[in-house]
Amino acid sequence: MEIDLQGLTSIVCGSTQGIGWATAEMMANSGARIMLIARNKEKLEGLVHQLPNQHLQHEYLDADFSEPHLLSEKLEKLPHDGDWSNILVNNTGGPKGGPANQADLEEFRIAFNAHLICNQIMLKFAMPKMVRDKFGRVINIISTSVKQPIPGLGVSNTIRGAVANWSKTIAGELGPEGITVNNVLPGATQTARLESLVMSKAKKEGKSVEEVEEAMKSNIPARRFGSAEEIANAILFLASRQAGYINGVNLPVDGGRTSTL
Ligand SMILES: NC(=O)c1ccc[n+]([C@@H]2O[C@H](COP(=O)([O-])OP(=O)(O)OC[C@H]3O[C@@H](n4cnc5c(N)ncnc54)[C@H](OP(=O)(O)O)[C@@H]3O)[C@@H](O)[C@H]2O)c1
């Protein structure tokens, strides 16, 4: 199946590395005009020139999702050319680890802002074009914890559940407008996020990084970690015209790790 995104615009949040960058690269390669979003302006400036199909005049916005009001202000200041966006990939850094019962209120507030509130801000920004074109794809990068909480990721498990329910709700509301809203749930994916989780687990348990990695892989039927490109493949498909009848789903891309249906 050939995925053609020509004529479409796509905002990919959290796109200076990992799953976000792999997605932006693939979408640009399929013909979409991309807006990258993340905090590191220098990195964004470099990466926007590395995206395929440079004639599409990809853009970037530097914004910090832990400051939702600043994100809103920056979006309001963008030139109102009505170009953005047919596709919205909601993605940002994962919340800090640790058990939920030990977390302070601030950790919940930060994660709620970065994940749920910023997703809503981005949706409201992108929606007018989706409605006008009768074509919209919202894809939220969440976690398999929406199906099965992951021990040691208490704040994340909690906030991810809220995002999944927000997503299912708007999928029902926006379906008649030609907009689909779906969630991709990555399993253990080889990115900087996974590296830091493995390192802190190794430190906490007094084990080597290799020991921790092997133990994690033994719980995955595929017996390996996924790559950012494997997650991006699923995102690209959900963004495509071919996926128009898929709406409101949670799609685990986890090598079979999640033990629930
Ligand atoms: N990797 C895994 O194994 C795995 C598994 C399940 C779920 N996930 C989830 O999937 C998502 C993406 O994962 P990943 O592994 O690709 O993460 P990653 O490698 O840590 O990349 C995160 C991206 O988000 C940006 N970002 C981080 N904090 C931000 C903020 N406050 N405001 C705006 N942008 C921010 C980062 O760029 P800047 O630093 O420039 O802002 C970066 O581009 C995360 O929510 C993660 O928790 C990952």
The ligand as an ORCA input file, in Angstrom:
! r2SCAN-3c Opt
* xyz 0 1
  N      10.108      5.100     24.033
  C       9.296      4.284     24.668
  O       9.660      3.154     25.021
  C       7.871      4.709     24.947
  C       6.959      3.741     25.412
  C       5.663      4.117     25.691
  C       5.277      5.434     25.535
  N       6.197      6.350     25.079
  C       5.759      7.733     24.989
  O       5.786      8.174     23.652
  C       6.125      9.572     23.622
  C       7.351      9.790     22.731
  O       8.372      8.958     23.207
  P       9.897      9.057     22.710
  O      10.533      7.833     23.232
  O       9.965      9.364     21.269
  O      10.390     10.317     23.565
  P      11.744     11.176     23.496
  O      12.787     10.463     22.723
  O      12.013     11.551     24.909
  O      11.291     12.477     22.671
  C      10.411     13.394     23.212
  C      10.207     14.550     22.254
  O       9.316     15.479     22.879
  C       9.925     16.760     22.998
  N       9.541     17.311     24.306
  C       9.864     16.816     25.527
  N       9.365     17.591     26.490
  C       8.705     18.602     25.873
  C       7.987     19.725     26.324
  N       7.848     20.004     27.639
  N       7.431     20.571     25.421
  C       7.555     20.331     24.087
  N       8.234     19.266     23.602
  C       8.807     18.416     24.474
  C      11.433     16.503     22.896
  O      12.136     17.621     22.316
  P      12.721     18.858     23.170
  O      13.548     18.266     24.254
  O      13.465     19.649     22.145
  O      11.530     19.593     23.689
  C      11.468     15.332     21.923
  O      11.428     15.784     20.595
  C       6.363      9.992     25.080
  O       5.203     10.543     25.646
  C       6.694      8.663     25.729
  O       6.460      8.647     27.121
  C       7.468      6.011     24.767
*
